[in-house]
Amino acid sequence: MSRSSAWETVSIARRQDRPNAYYYINEIFDDFIELRGDRSFADDRAIIGGIARLDGIPVTVIGQNKGMDTKENIANNFAMPNPEGYRKALRLMKQAEKFKRPVICLIDTPGAYCGLGAEERGQGQAIARNLLEMSRLKTPIISGVIGEGGSGGALALGVADRIFMQENTIYSILSPEGFASILWKDSSMAPQAAEVMKITAKDLYNFNIIDRIIKEPIGGASENPKEAARLLEVYLKEEIIGLIQSPISEILKNRYNKFRKLGEFM
């Protein structure tokens, strides 16, 4: 890959008109019923979730949801969840476990919100709790990046049996701008940082961090959202059928081994 190609991927992943989680939920799933609130503090609009059907199979679907315009982005806090967002997601996952519904997570966030209120309400604890609970959740989990996958804010929905990335997405510990500012004291070197960081779907697939790259229409998902949704739907249907046919003991064992290997790699 050339240096420009990695930065081009960053630009496509961040496009304002890129299909968001809400779009994919409406296009791919049937009978979606949104469930709100963490039963403790508030309903965080940066994360949406609820129950739905995928090809007739009952599932719980959860997504970090960017807005399609400035007004929506402000309402959704630019898809940067507060602790209550992660606690809502965990509540829905535990409900899915109880009723034996597979969980599907759509990741698209620059990172968890780092405001004072978020820290006061336990942002780090909320993310850590999700990592722990997802690692042992007794139901199949599919997670994937549909835009940006930033830091712990993305990882909090990323412990899964199958991990995918759409073709023009990124998954990283921080933004290229942040990396360049820290390492080179110059945020304008973000394009070079994007290449060094190895944050594209192709990079992460080659490192065995993810299981599948989902193709996008030429130019990215924004150029043909319906086709992007169709391609993602084909993948999700294929994976969900295989997972629900496996014993939960085997799923948990494989999930443990999967992340054990990733830990050794890191």
Secondary structure, DSSP 8 states (H G I E B T S, - for coil): --HHHHHHHHHHHT-TTS--HHHHHHHH-EEEEE----SSS---TTEEEEEEEETTEEEEEEEE---SSHHHHHHTGGG---HHHHHHHHHHHHHHHHTT--EEEEEEES-----HHHHHTTHHHHHHHHHHHHHT-SS-EEEEEEEEEEHHHHHTT---SEEEEETT-EEESS-HHHHHHHHHS-GGGHHHHHHHHT-BHHHHHHTTS-SEEE---TT-GGG-HHHHHHHHHHHHHHHHHHHHTS-HHHHHHHHHHHHHHHHHH-
